[in-house]
Structure formats: structure tokens, C-alpha cells
């Protein structure tokens, strides 16, 4: 998960921008009565984000009384913020372009904006910038309209959660040797997992595990591994010829260290450390892995 520190406009500024043009007098009057509730909702939401207390926010207090007004709030996002040539579109583009890679998985390309708390359940947060996060299509699809029922069920928020102070993403390289002893048909697997530091609050560790599972990050990272190992195997042949197993291990650890920049919890750091810990891989197994 990548932490972002964007400078975003406030909820009132965005609300007024969204209703600033291309709107009938009657619709402007209907929407304007919700400006203050929207601003107050955004303030309560931000406080809850900072306290990791989103599970305590009652959806009933984040929606207007009538269904028509709920539709107006959602329509404000769908048309007046996301719609092309509508006044709020620059805010949508600004958030979508905060960075090219999805902050939730660190892999996918950002293609849209997601509501951290769903607008269907929290319509007063539909155009609140602090509730809008740039995401890839896959992460937006798997998250759907889930809301947390407990502190542990809160996925990480890129604007409020920074979990890069300690290592928590690990991997292990597993080999499965056939019963017939044929060394040329060894199956292998790289398994990614969360290993929360002992110094952390257990609830933070539980949140990272929940985030990891909701976005299927083990599968996402495993899908990146094959191409990396194909190329790496041929590179390691030269290293092995020069100094054997221990030179290969040292090389892998050096690459792992280099990959800790700018974030230490990335899948490549975990992968290279896992490979360095495998005697089988460092002793020449890399050639079998690269050969498929």
C-alpha cells in the first residue's frame, strides 16, 4: 500500500464548484440545502479516518432523509464531478492523476476514482475529496461497496495510513520435489504473506492482513513473479560461475536491499529475500526455474 499526501480542496469548495454552472435554479436550490451537512459529514469522516474509527460511522447520519435527495447527492458525483465538461470534472481528474500506480495494490495502473466509503451508503461523502482515492480497475472491482464492521475490517486509506515504518510484507520460496526423485521436474511457488511486526498494535496488523486479503494481493504479486524469475535466472548464471552459491545469495540480498527504495514493503524486496533464503535456488535451482 502506498501512502499519498495530496493537497486537496475542502468539501465546501468542491460542493460549490459542482453546482457552479450547468444547473437549473430549482436544482441549485434543492442541492444547496445539503451543503452544510456535506461539509460536516466530511469533517466527521476525516476525524474517523485519523482515528481508524470508520466502523463507528452510522450510514444513517451520512444521508439525506428522502430518497430523492440521496439520488441528488449520488448524481452530483456521477454527473457534476465525473461527467465530462461539468464543473467538478477538474477535481476528478486531479485526484485520478495523483499518481500513475494504484496505491491500494502498488501494481495496477490508475484508471478511475473510488469512494473509500461507498457513496451508496454514505451519499453525503459522494463528492468529499478526502473520500475519493485513485485506484486501478481491479482494486475498484473487488472492493465493491464493502463497509467495515470493526476496526480490523478497515482497509488502509492512502491519505491517512502510512505503514512503511516497519517491514510487514514477506515471501517464501517453496519447492515441491517429485516422489520419483527427478530433479528436473521440481515444482516451485513463491508465497507472499503479511508478517506484522511485534511492536505494532495487533489491530493495525489485522487491518493490513484484511487489506491484503480484500485486494487479493498474494495472487496479484504472484502473477508478477514468473517474468522476473525468467530474466533473473540467466543473469545469475554468470554470478554462480564466478563464486557459487554464496555469491548468488549475496547478489540477491543486494538487489533486495536496492528494492527497498522508495518503499520497503514491495513485492520485489520480499521476492529477492525469499530467493536468497533458498539453498536450492542459490545452488543452481535458478536455472530450472528460468527454464520453466
C-alpha positions in Angstrom: 0.0 0.0 0.0 1.4 3.4 -1.0 0.9 6.4 1.2 -0.1 9.6 -0.5 0.0 13.2 0.8 -2.1 15.1 -1.6 -3.2 18.7 -1.2 -6.9 18.6 -1.8 -9.6 21.2 -1.7 -12.2 21.1 1.1 -15.6 19.6 0.8 -17.4 23.0 0.7 -15.2 24.3 -2.1 -15.8 21.2 -4.2 -19.5 21.2 -3.4 -19.9 24.8 -4.6 -17.8 24.1 -7.7 -20.0 21.2 -8.7 -23.1 23.4 -8.6 -21.5 26.4 -10.1 -22.8 26.0 -13.6 -25.0 24.0 -15.9 -27.7 23.7 -13.3 -31.3 24.9 -13.1 -32.4 27.4 -10.5 -34.7 24.7 -8.9 -31.9 22.1 -8.8 -29.5 24.6 -7.3 -31.9 25.4 -4.6 -32.5 21.7 -3.9 -28.8 20.9 -3.7 -27.7 24.0 -1.8 -29.7 23.0 1.4 -27.3 20.0 1.7 -24.1 22.0 1.6 -23.6 22.2 5.3 -24.5 18.6 6.0 -21.9 17.6 3.4 -19.2 19.7 5.0 -20.0 18.4 8.4 -20.0 14.8 7.1 -16.6 15.3 5.5 -15.2 16.6 8.8 -16.6 13.7 10.8 -15.3 11.3 8.2 -11.7 12.8 8.3 -11.6 12.6 12.1 -12.7 8.9 11.9 -10.0 8.2 9.3 -7.3 9.6 11.5 -8.6 7.6 14.5 -9.1 4.4 12.4 -12.8 4.5 13.5 -14.7 4.3 10.2 -16.6 1.4 11.6 -18.3 3.7 14.1 -19.8 6.0 11.5 -23.5 5.3 11.2 -24.6 5.4 7.5 -27.9 6.9 8.5 -26.2 10.1 9.6 -24.5 10.4 6.3 -27.6 10.5 4.1 -30.5 12.9 3.5 -33.9 12.0 4.7 -35.5 11.5 1.3 -34.6 9.0 -1.4 -34.8 11.8 -4.0 -32.2 13.8 -2.1 -30.0 10.7 -1.9 -30.2 10.4 -5.6 -29.3 14.0 -5.9 -26.1 13.5 -3.9 -25.0 10.5 -5.9 -25.9 12.3 -9.1 -23.8 15.2 -8.1 -20.8 12.9 -8.2 -21.8 10.9 -11.3 -22.7 14.0 -13.4 -21.3 17.1 -11.9 -17.9 15.7 -10.8 -17.2 12.8 -13.1 -19.1 13.9 -16.2 -17.1 15.4 -19.0 -17.5 19.2 -19.4 -19.2 19.5 -16.0 -17.8 21.9 -13.4 -16.4 19.3 -10.9 -14.5 17.3 -13.6 -11.1 19.1 -12.9 -11.3 17.8 -9.3 -12.0 14.2 -10.5 -9.0 14.4 -12.9 -6.8 15.9 -10.2 -7.5 13.0 -7.9 -7.2 10.4 -10.6 -3.8 11.8 -11.6 -2.3 11.9 -8.1 0.0 9.1 -9.2 0.1 6.5 -12.1 0.1 3.3 -10.0 -2.7 2.2 -7.8 -1.9 3.0 -4.1 -4.0 0.1 -2.9 -2.0 -2.7 -4.7 1.1 -0.9 -6.0 0.8 -2.8 -9.3 -2.2 -1.7 -11.4 -2.4 1.5 -13.4 -4.8 4.1 -12.0 -7.8 4.4 -14.3 -10.6 5.7 -12.0 -11.5 7.3 -8.7 -13.0 5.2 -5.9 -15.1 6.1 -2.9 -13.3 4.8 0.2 -16.7 4.6 1.9 -19.3 3.9 -0.8 -21.5 6.7 -1.9 -24.4 4.4 -2.0 -24.2 4.0 1.8 -22.7 7.4 2.6 -24.2 9.8 0.0 -23.0 12.9 1.9 -19.5 11.8 1.1 -20.1 11.4 -2.6 -18.0 14.5 -3.6 -15.9 14.8 -0.4 -12.3 14.8 -1.7 -10.9 13.0 1.3 -13.2 10.1 0.5 -12.0 9.9 -3.2 -9.0 7.7 -4.0 -7.2 7.0 -7.3 -7.4 3.2 -8.0 -6.9 0.6 -10.7 -9.9 -1.2 -12.2 -9.1 -4.5 -10.4 -9.0 -3.0 -6.9 -12.2 -1.0 -7.5 -13.9 -4.1 -8.7 -13.0 -6.4 -5.8 -13.7 -3.7 -3.1 -17.3 -3.1 -4.3 -19.5 -1.4 -1.6 -18.0 -3.1 1.5 -18.0 -1.1 4.7 -16.1 -2.1 7.9 -17.9 -3.7 10.8 -14.9 -3.4 13.1 -11.6 -1.7 13.4 -9.8 -4.7 12.0 -12.0 -4.7 8.9 -10.9 -1.3 7.7 -8.8 -1.4 4.6 -5.9 1.0 4.5 -6.6 4.6 3.4 -3.8 6.0 1.3 -4.2 9.5 2.7 -4.3 8.6 6.4 -2.5 5.3 6.8 1.3 5.2 6.4 2.6 1.6 7.2 6.1 2.0 5.8 7.9 2.5 9.1 8.4 -1.3 9.5 8.7 -4.4 7.3 5.5 -6.4 7.1 5.4 -7.9 3.6 7.3 -11.2 3.3 7.6 -14.1 0.9 8.8 -17.6 0.9 10.1 -19.7 -1.9 8.7 -23.2 -1.8 9.8 -26.2 -3.9 8.0 -29.5 -4.3 10.2 -32.4 -5.3 8.6 -35.3 -7.2 8.4 -38.7 -5.5 10.4 -40.3 -8.3 13.4 -38.1 -7.5 13.6 -36.5 -10.9 15.4 -33.2 -10.1 14.5 -31.8 -13.4 10.7 -31.7 -12.7 10.7 -29.7 -9.4 7.6 -27.5 -8.9 8.1 -24.2 -7.2 6.0 -21.4 -5.8 6.5 -18.0 -4.2 4.1 -17.3 -1.5 3.5 -13.7 -0.3 2.2 -13.0 3.2 1.8 -10.4 5.9 4.0 -10.7 8.9 3.1 -7.8 11.2 6.0 -6.5 13.5 5.7 -7.4 17.2 6.0 -3.7 18.1 2.7 -2.9 16.3 -0.7 -2.6 17.8 -2.3 -6.0 16.9 -5.3 -4.2 15.4 -3.0 -2.5 12.8 -1.6 -5.8 11.9 -5.1 -7.2 11.5 -6.0 -4.3 9.3 -3.1 -4.9 6.9 -3.9 -8.6 6.7 -7.6 -7.6 5.9 -6.4 -5.2 3.2 -4.0 -7.8 1.8 -6.9 -10.3 1.6 -9.6 -8.0 0.3 -7.5 -6.9 -2.7 -6.1 -10.5 -3.2 -2.5 -9.1 -3.1 -0.9 -12.5 -2.7 -2.3 -13.5 -6.1 -1.5 -10.1 -7.6 2.1 -10.3 -6.6 2.5 -14.0 -7.5 1.3 -13.0 -11.0 4.3 -10.7 -11.3 6.9 -13.3 -10.3 7.2 -15.6 -13.4 8.6 -12.9 -15.8 11.0 -11.6 -13.2 12.5 -15.1 -12.5 12.8 -15.9 -16.2 15.2 -13.0 -16.7 16.9 -13.4 -13.3 17.9 -17.0 -13.9 20.0 -16.2 -16.9 21.7 -13.3 -15.1 22.6 -15.5 -12.1 24.5 -18.0 -14.2 27.4 -15.6 -14.5 27.3 -14.8 -10.8 27.3 -18.5 -9.9 30.2 -19.3 -12.3 32.2 -16.7 -10.5 31.6 -17.5 -6.9 29.0 -20.3 -6.5 26.0 -20.4 -4.2 27.1 -17.8 -1.7 27.8 -15.2 -4.4 24.3 -15.8 -5.8 22.9 -15.3 -2.3 24.8 -12.1 -1.7 23.7 -10.8 -5.1 20.1 -11.5 -4.4 20.3 -9.8 -1.0 22.0 -6.8 -2.6 19.1 -6.5 -5.1 16.6 -6.9 -2.3 18.2 -4.0 -0.4 18.1 -1.8 -3.5 14.4 -2.6 -4.0 13.6 -1.1 -0.6 13.6 2.3 -2.2 11.3 4.1 -2.1 9.2 1.6 -0.2 10.5 -1.3 1.8 7.2 -3.2 1.7 7.1 -4.0 -2.0 6.8 -7.4 -3.6 10.3 -7.4 -5.2 12.1 -6.9 -1.9 10.1 -9.8 -0.4 10.8 -11.9 -3.5 14.5 -11.4 -3.6 14.9 -12.1 0.1 12.9 -15.3 -0.3 15.1 -16.4 -3.1 18.3 -15.6 -1.1 17.0 -17.8 1.7 16.6 -20.8 -0.5 19.7 -23.1 -0.7 18.2 -25.0 -3.6 17.6 -21.8 -5.6 21.0 -20.3 -4.9 22.8 -23.6 -5.6 21.6 -23.7 -9.2 17.9 -24.1 -8.9 17.6 -20.7 -10.6 18.4 -22.4 -14.0 15.5 -24.8 -13.6 13.1 -22.0 -12.6 14.2 -19.9 -15.5 13.7 -22.8 -17.9 10.1 -23.2 -16.7 
